[in-house]
Every structure is written in structure tokens, then in C-alpha cells.
Amino acid sequence: MDNENTSLALIQLATAARLLQSATATLARAELPPGHAAYFAWLVEQAGQRVTRAEIHAADAVRRTGAHQLDEPSFQAIADAGLAPDAAAIESTRGHYSTGRSFYKEPAKLLGEWLNISRSAATTRLKQADSLIAQVNEAGERLGPRYPQLAEEFQRPETQPRLVLGATAQLSKIEPTLSEAPEPEQARREFEEDAIALIRHEPSTANRHLRGRVQEFLGEERSLAALLAEVGLYPCGMRNGLVYYRLVLLPQDAELIESANEQIDHPGTIAGNREELKNLAMQQYLRMQQATPAGVSNDGAIPGDWGEAQSMPDWARAPDPQPAPQDVAEATASCTAPATEEKNSPPQTDLAQTVPEQDKLPAVNGIPTVNSAGRGQQTNNSWSTDSSADGMPTELSQPFEELRPEFRHLLGLLSILRSDGVVEGKRPGLVQPQVTVILDYAKMLSLGKNFAVTANGLPISAGAARTMLCNAGILPVVLGGKSKILDIGQENRFFPKYMHRALQAKYRGCAYPGCSMPASRCEVDHIQPWEEGGATSVDNGCLFCPMHHHARHCGLFRVIANDGGPPMVLLPKNLDPEQRPRLNTHWFSPSEAIEIARGANTS
């Protein structure tokens, strides 16, 4: 009976592979209605998830049966059966073990070399089979999976298997540390429960928060001396004309950079004024462009006029020697003599004439440029076509909003370094980072740990929190304490600035699940609409980015109050068939996200 079942299953799997190939070929060439295109994408994703789960089971089956010891005719029979096997072909693929030396020494070799996948991918599949299906000891005996709770979650059809695989990969990183814990099995179970809570509550951020939780755990096990031994600014040398550094920081120091980046990204602040920041960029880099011929890079990053007297300060210029009369005469003659061609010199060729018409680009400062497909293109950045028509690099010629965030952040950091520590009022590009530390009053009294977090979701240790509160420029916000900002009823529809500040600290970003817009870029909205009697208060306030604020008032989703906690969002049924109210945990620390997910899954 088992033989009949496995034969039928293999025929079904081969048929499914053929049908997937045929359907993909048809849909890829067809002029699809938009609904069919979306359905195509959805079906492929569903098929991909099932294939991911099947890959781990197949790896386990290869190891369980010792398939790597098959003889050569067995592998040939499988190749002959292909994607259209009949009953006789399936019977021929039952296989026979080799009586001599086999082709593959171990299951990983079979998976890697016979299936033509990388060695690392083959090894990873077998490790994931250990974690989620069954372990195998040195005697070849099958044991239970390393992570039994995640193994059950892996088999649930509604769970995305890639998220479970990601969770097992994260847990494997801390296995050595878990094994040395006072109660390793209990610690392992807690991590599994945390992972499952995150996967079920908000799949889009599950692995990110679990990675953060793993790093929190590893950090808790390290002393301050060990942490300080690794922090620093490490020069990594020059590569391709750029100088690289690696910056390693404690979380409380990293928050300064996060705050500076947030201000630079906010066009509504003076520090983030787009036009002025672009002017700063032009001032800093335009001189390099002017010193180098348009389209030509300056290898070595040395200005073209380096070493010339006119580019030097007065004190660096050497005194001009009095030229000899004959030198003056020769120089005058060389400047006034008519230019003549040498008899044997080759004829001068115009670069533009050697380039096909379709490869030509507009000339830059009189120098013709060539498309990357053109024969005149020179590699290694000696010639660059990433310039506007006036020779300006694209990075400087486009609107500031379109610049890479990394480039904007660098401009802000360099502006701070160039300010010499003197800040006279607010200036464009000169940010004044402000660190907000959010304290959970109840946790601080009961647990004594995991009670402090920054506005950008970076967890702060208890000792670091106490130190930061002693420093100027730190804004402490205590949640759950006796002090509470009073509401102002319905007298005013708009939230005053101090309530806006409290909501920013409380929720830290847009309430829509998965949105990464920070609180400083968000708008305040009433959970219960003001026109329906909702009060203008912190408890009745929530934050949405402009796009999701508009979407809410267009009826694309609903907002649900959460008894003083972060507001919950009910997505449309096509996005969330289970209709579970969701919380956006993007800006929360891993510990906070896990606590929210556990509460949501038990309610």
C-alpha cells in the first residue's frame, strides 16, 4: 500500500512540475488583465512556499534512506523517468544500493552535486531538517527535531515556511550560548515561543525582531569591558577612489546618529531644508568637479590643480626666481610660434565620428560622451556618463529628495564635523541630535531590565539608561507612571504640540502595520473621530504617515482602540483573511514587539 501511495505521489509531483512550467510559459507571454497578473503572482508565491517546505522534507528523505549510496543504474533510471513517468518508470526508480564504492560520500554531496545546488545550500537544508523534522545521532538513529515547537509551526499550511526557516537559523547562532545557560531547555523553549508569536502576529517584521532579540540576548551575556573592547571607528583603507570606515557603537551612542539622520530626512525642519542642503552639497563637491575635466575621473582623488602656484596659499608658494634672458626669449617664442603638424604624425580623428549615432550622448563641455553600449566607453570610471548635460554629476544635479538617503546622512554628519562644535542658532544641514529615552515604569520596578528603549527602537541597558538620564540633552519619557498629560476634551480639534510630542514618544511611528515612517514625519489623528465625539487626548490619538492617514479617511482600513496601548489596525479581508487586529511594531524594540505579539495571539 505504501508503495502504491509513494508511486502515485511521485507521479503527481512530476505532473505538478510540468504544469507549473507550462502555465508559467503561457502567462509570461500573454497580455494579461491586471487581475490575472495579480493572481499569477499570488499563485506562484503559494507554490514557492510549498516547494520550500518540500525541499526540507526531500533532504530529510535522502538522508533517512541513504540515497547517496545508490548505484549508477539507479540514478540513470531517475534521469530516464524525467518529468513524465509512467507506472513502469516509477517502479524502475526504486533503486539499488551500490555494492562497491558509491558516487557520493554523504547526503550533502548528493544534494549538492547531483541536484547542481551549492554545497552551502545542501548543508543548510540538512541542518534545517535536523531542526524541524528529525535529528540523527552518530549511530544513525533518528531523534526528535531540535526545535519541536517550531517543527509544528513549520507544518501548519497557513504559516510561511521561510519565516520558520529564518527563525531556526537565528536560534542556531546562539546554540553554544544557550547550551551554557543555567536551564538551556527552558531558554530554548522561550525563544521558540517568541519566534512563533512574532511569525503569527506580524510576518513582515518577524525575522527582523527575532534577529534583534538574539543580539539582545548575546549582549546581555557580555560585560561592559567586553563591549568597550570592540567599539571604535576603524579605518578600512581606500578602494576604488573611496575611503572606507567601520563604525562600532553602543546602542545609546548609535541613537545620536539615528536622531541626526531622522532630522536630515525631515524636509520640514531647518536642518533638513532640501534646497539649502543641496547648496551645501554643491559647495562641498562642485570644486572637485570644476578641477577635473567633465566626464573624466580624478584617480587618486587629487585635484587637477594640485601643486600649481595659483591653488596654493601665499605662505606655501616658492619665491619666483629671476628668469634668465634666454629663458624669456624661448618662452616667448614658444607661445607665439604658429602651430605646425609633424610630417609623420597621424591625422587627427574626431571622437564623435568614431561612435555610432545610436551610442552618442550630448556633449559635455565640448567633450563628446558615449553610451555604455558604445565602443568608445572606457571602464574603471576613467570616463563617466553619470552626468547631466552641463557636466554635473547626477548625484548633485537631481533634486535633493531623490538623493540616496546614505548620501544625505553623510552630508549631515560632515556638517556637524565642520561646525567646530559651535552652533549659533539653527542652520541648514547642521543637526542637533536629541535622544529620547522611553521608560516603562512598571517594568523598571518589577524586572529591573528591558525597561528602557530609544525613540528609534534601540534597547538600552539599565546601567546605560541611568547614565543617560544624568546627561544634558536627554529627554526622558516615563510611560505607565502617575504623571499623565490630561486631555482637552472636544474644545479643540487639533492636538497641541505637547500632546504631539507625547504621542511621538509613545508610538514612535506610523500605526499602519509594516510602515517604516518615523513619528517625526507623521500626522496625528483621532482614534474615535472628533466629529463623532472623540476627545482630543493622548489616549484617543494615533500617528499615521500622510499616505496612510489619507487611506484611513478613504475607508481602506479601520483603526481600533487598544485600552491605552498602541492603536490596532484592521486590514481589508483580502489582505488579512483572518481579520485579526494588527499592531505596527516596526519602531519597537524586539522585547517590546514580542510582548505585543504574545498579547495579541492570546487575546
N, C-alpha and C positions, 0 to 999 in steps of 0.2 A: 504493500500500500504506500509506504514511504517512497519507494522507487517511482511509482506512478505519479505521486504528488510532485516530487522534485523534477521529474521529466516534464510534466505539464508546466511547472513554474518557469523552467528554463526556456521552454518554447514561448511562453507569454513574455518573458523578458526580451528575447530576441525579436519578437513581433513589435514590442513597445519601442525598441531601438530603431527598427526600420520605419515605424510610423512617425516617430519623432523626426527622423531625418527627412522623410518625405513631406511632412507638414511644414517643417521649417523652410525647405526649399520653395514650397508653393507660396507661403506667406511672405517670404523675403522678397519675392519678385512681384507680388501683386500690388495693385493700387488699393490699399485698404481704407475702409471707413475708419474714422478716428476711434470709434468704439471697438472695432475689431482689433485695431492696433493695441489698444489698452488691454484687451482680453488676451491677446497674443503674449504680451509682456507678463501678465498675471499667470497664465498657464505655464510659461517657461520657468518662472520663479518657483511655482509649485512643483514642477518636475525636477528642478535643480535641488530643492530641499530633500526630495525623496531619494534622489541619486546620492546626495551627501550621506544620508543615513545608510543607504545600501553599500556605499564604499567601505564603511567601517565594518559592517556585517560580513562583507566579502573577504576583507583582510583577516577577520577572525576565523572564517571558514577555511581559508588557505592554511593558516597556522594549525587549526584544530585537526585537520585531516592529513597534514603532512604533504600537501600537494606539491611542494617543492621537490619531492623525491620521485615524481613521476618519470617514466621513461620517455624516450624521444617519440615513439609512435603515438603515445597518448597526447602529447602536445600537437602533433600533426593532425590527429583526429579532430581536435578542437578547432584548429585553423580551417580544416576542410568543412566543418559544420557551419561556420560563419554565422551570418545573421538570418539565415533561412533554413534552419534544421528541420528534418522530419523525425519521426519516431526512431527510425533506424540510426540516423546520425546521432541522436541524443544517446542511444544505447552504446554507440561506439565511443562516446566521450567519457564513459565511466572511468577509464584509465587503469593503468597498472604501475605498480612501484618498480623502480629500476632495481635490478639485481646486482648491478655494479655501481660505479660512480655516477651520481646524478648530475644533471646540468647545473642545478642551483644548490648552493650550500645551505641556505636558510630561507625562510619565508620572505624576508626583506629583499633578498636577491631576486626571487621570482617576481615579486610585485614590481620591483624597480626595472629589471632588465627585460622581462617578458612583456610587461604592460607598457614599457617605454615611459615610465614616470621617473622623477628624480629620486635618488637614494633617500634624501631627506623626507620627501613626501611619503615614500613607502614606510620608512621608520616611524613617521608621525602617525600614520594610520594604525600601525600595530600598537603603538603606545596608547592611542585613543581607544582601541579595542580593550586593552588592559583596564583602562579607567572606566569604561562604560558597558562592557559585555562580560568579560571574564579574564582573570589573570592566570598565568601559567607559571608554576614553580619550576625549580631546577629538575625535578623528577618528571616533568611533563604533565603533572596533574593540574586540572582546571579548578580554579578557586573562584570566589565571587569577585565582582568588579571592585576596583579600588574606591570608587565613589558611588555607593549604592543608591543614594537619593537622586543624584544627577543621572544615573543609569535609568531610573524610572522616568525621569523627565525627558530623557532622550527618546523614549519610546512613545511619548504622547504625540498623536498626529498633529495637534494644534500648536505644538512647540516648534520653534525654528531650530533645527538641529545644529546649525552653525553657531548659534549662541551658546549651546551646551558645550560644543567642542571648544569654543573660546574660553569658557569657564574652566574646563578641565586643564587647558593649557596654563591658565593663570595659577590654578591651585598647584600644579606640578612644580611651579617655580619656588614655592615655599615649602615643599615636602621636607627638605632637610631641617628647616627651622621648626616645622610642625612636629617632626619626629622627636625633637628635643624638648618640646613643651611638657609641662607637668602632666597634662591629660591630653595626649595627642589625638585620640579618637574623638573626644568631645570637641576639641578645636576644629578638627576636620569636618565634623557634622555641622558645626555652626557656620563654617564657610560655605558648605553646600547649601544650607538653608538660606543664607544671604544671597547666594547666586540665583537660586530658584525664585526667590522673592523679586529680585531685580528683573529677571527674564520675564516673569509673568506680568509685572506691573508696567514696565516701560521698556520694551525690547530695544528701542533705538539708542538708549544710553546705558544698557545693562553692562556690557563688557567694559565700557569706559569707567563706570563707577566701581566695578569689581577690580579692575587694574589699580584704581586708586586705593581701594580697601587693602589690597595686597601690599601696596607700597606703605600704607599707614602701618600695617602690621609689622613689616620689616623695619620701619623707622622706630616703632615703639621698642623694639628689641635692641636698639643701638644706643650707646651712651652719647652724651653731648660731645665728649672728647673725640669719639669716632667720627661724628658728623663734621665737626670743625676740621678734622684732619683732611677732609675731602673738598671743602668749599674753596672757591677761589676763581680767579679769572686766568684761564690757561691759554697762552698763545699756541696756535696750531700751525703757524707758518704761512707762507704765501703759496697760492696755487692759482694758475691761470689769471694772474694780474690782480688777485684779490687776497686780502689778509684775513685769515680765519681765527676766531677765538671760541673757546668753550667756556661758558659761564655756569658755575655750580653754586646754588644758593640755598639757604634755609628758607622755609615757607614764609616766615614773617618778612624776610628781605625781598623775596620774589613778589610779594604783594605790592611793593613800591613800583616795580616795573609794570605790573598788571594795571595799577592805577594810572600810571603815566600813559600807557598805551590806550586805555579807555578814554582819557581826556583828548588825546590826539585824534582818536577815531570819531569823536563827537563834534560835528560841524557847528553845533550851537554854542560852543564855548569859545572864548577868545583864543585859548591855546590851540584849538582845533580849527581856527579860521582857515578855510580852504585856500582862498586867494593869497593870503599872507604866507601860508606855509609853502605854497608853490613859489612865491617870490624868494623865500629863504633857500629853497632847493636850487633855484636859478642862480642865486648869488654864490652858492657853495660850489656848484658844478659847472656853471657856464664858462668860467675862466679856463677850466681844463679843455672844454670844447673849443674855445677860441684859440688856444695854444696848439691845437692839433688840427691838421687838415681834415676837412669834412670827410667822413666815411673811413678814416684811417685811424686805427687804434694806436695808442702810445705804449708799446711794450715796455714793461718796467715801471710804468706809472710815473715817469719823469716828464715834466712839462717840456714842450718843444723849445722854449726859450731858456731852458735851464743853462746856466753858465754864461749867458750873454750879459754884457755890462748893463744894458738898459733895464734888465729884470732884477738887478741887484740893488740893495740899499747902498747909500753913499759910503758907509764905512767898509763895505766889502769890496768896493771897486779898487782895482790896482791903478796906481798913477800911470797916466799915459806917457810913454817915452817919447822924446822928441824925434820924429821920423827923419831919416836921412834924406837929403835932396833927391838922390836917385830913386829911393823908395816912393817918394811922392810922384815923381815923373812916371814910374812904371805903373803906379796905381791909377794915375790919371789916364794913361794910355789905354790900360785895360778897360776902363769904364767908358771911354769914348770911341774905341775902335769898333768898326762895324762888324756884326756877326757874320761869319763865313762858315760854310759847311766844309768838312773834310771830304776829299775826293772819294775815299773808300768807305765813308760812313753809310750805313743802310738808310733807305728812305724812311721818313717819319710816318707812322701809321696812327690814325685816329682810333682810339679805343672804341668809340661809339660805332665805327664802321665794321668792327670785327664781331659785334654782338648781334644775334638775330633780333629782328624787330620786336618779336613777342617777349624777349627777355629784357628789353630796355626799361629802365625806370627814369623818372625825371632827374635831370642833372642837379647835383648838389654843389653849390658854389663853383660851378663851371666844370666839375669833375663828373663824368658820366658814371652811373651806377648800374649794377647788373642784378637781375633776379637770382635767387638761389639756384634756379634750374639752369641759369646761363653758364656758358663756358668760361666767361671771364671772372667767375666768382672765386675769390681766394679764401681759403679756410683759416682756422685758428684765429679768427677775429682780426686778421690783418685788414680785411675790408669788412665793413658792416653795412647792411641795408636797413637796419632798425633805426631809421632816421626819418624825420619829416622832410618836406620839400625844401625847407630852409637850412637843412643840415643839423637840426636839433635832434638829439636822441629821443626816441619815442617815450622813454621813461620820464622826460622832462616836458615834452610838448603836449601830452594829453592832460585832460582835467585832473585835478588833484584827487577827486573822488575815485578815479579809475586807476590810480597808482596802487601798486601792491601794498597790502597792509604792512608787510615787513619793512618796506621802504619808508612808509610814513612813520612807523615806530622808530626806525633808525634816525630819521630827521629829528624827532622829538628828543631822543637820547643825546644826540650830538648837540642840540641847542642847550640842553642842561649843562653839558660839559663845557661849552663855550661861554657860558654865562659867568664863569669865575666865582660862582656861588653868590653873586649879588643879584637880587631880584628886586627891581624897583617897579612895583605895580604889576599888572598883568600884561603879558606881551604874547603875541602870536608865536607858537612853536615852543614857548617856554612853559612847560607844565609845572605844577606844584602838586606832586602826588599827595593824596590824602588817604590814609589807611583807615578803614572801618573794621573794627573787631566786633563780632556779634557773639554775645554770651548767652548761653542757655542757663537761666538761673537755677532751674530745678536740677539739671544735670550737674551743675557746679557744686551744689550742696550734697547731692546723693552719691554721684560716681567719682567726682574729682578728676575726670578725664573726658576727652571728646566733647567739651562744652564750649570751645571757642573756635570760631571759623571766621575767615575774612569775607568781605563782600563778594569776592570772586571765587568763593568756594574752596579756598586753601585751608586745610585743617591746621590749627595752631596748638602746640602742646601747652599743658598747664603752666609750666615754667616760663615759656615764651610769652604766653598771654599776660602773666603777671609783670614781666619785664616791659612789655609794650605799653601797658597801661600807665607805667611810670614816666613814659616819654611824651614830650610835646608832639602835637600833630596827629595824635591818635584819637579817633572818635569812637568811644565805647557805646554800644547799643545793647542794653540788657532786655532780653525777651523773657517774659514769664515772671517778672518782678512785680513789686507793689505799685511802682510808678507806671502810670498809663496815660497816654495822651487822650484827652476827652474828645468826644465827637462834638460837632457843632450843629447837630440836627439837620433840619431842612432849610435853615435860614440862608445858607449859601450853597449853590450847586457845585461850585468849583472847589477843589481841595486846596487848602493853603499850603504854603511852601514847607512848613514844618511837618505836616502830615505826609506830603510827598516824600520828604526825606525819610520819615519813619517807614513808609511802605517800601521804599527802595532798599532799606536795610533788612526789612522783614522778608521780602520776596525775591529781591536781587535780580530779577529779570522778567521777561515776558512769561505770562502764565500758560501760553499755549504749549502743549507737550512737544518737546523736541526743539523748540525755538531757542536760538542762542543769542538773542538780542539782550544786552545788559540793561539794568534798570535805568541807567542814566539816559538811555535812548528811548525809553518807554513813556507812555501816556497813562494817566490814572483814570480808571473807570469805576463806576459803582457796580457792585455785585448785584444787588437789587436796584434796578434803575431808579434814579432820582424822581422821575416823573410818575413812578408807581409807588412813591412813598419811601424810597430808600434814603437812609441818612447819609450825610457826608461825614464819614468816620473812618478810622483806620480799619476797624473790623469789617466795614462794608466796602472797602477799597481793594482794588486789584490793579495789576500792571499789565499792559499789552503794548507791543510794538505797534507802530502806525498801521502796518498791514493787517495784523490780526485784530486790532481794535476796530478797523473798518469791517473786517469779515464778521466779527461778532454782531455788529449792528445791522449787517445784511442777513443775519439769521443762519449763517453757515455752521455755527456750533453754539452750544449753550454753556453758561457758567453756573456752577453750583456752589453754594456756601459750604464751608467746611468747619464750622464751630470754632472760629478764631484762627484756624490753620490756613495754609495756603489754599487759595480758591481752586476748585476742581473743574475740569472741562469735560463735557460730554460730546464726543466726536460724532459725526454722522454715522449711520449704521453701515454704510459701505466701507468706511474706514475702520470701524470697530463693531463687528457683528455682535459681540457680547455686551455692548453698551455699558462698559464699566467706566465710571468717572475717573479721570486721569489727572495726575499732578505732574507739572514740569519740574524735574529735578536737575536740569542741566547745570544750574548755578549752585547746587548744594554739594556739600562735601559727601564723600562716599558713605560715611557713617549716618549722616542725615538722610541720604537717599535710601539706604537700607531700612532705616526706621520707618520712613514714609511707605516704602513698598510693603513691608511686613504688615503695617496697619491697614493698608488698602486691600491686601489679599485676605485678611481675616475678617474684614467688615462685610 
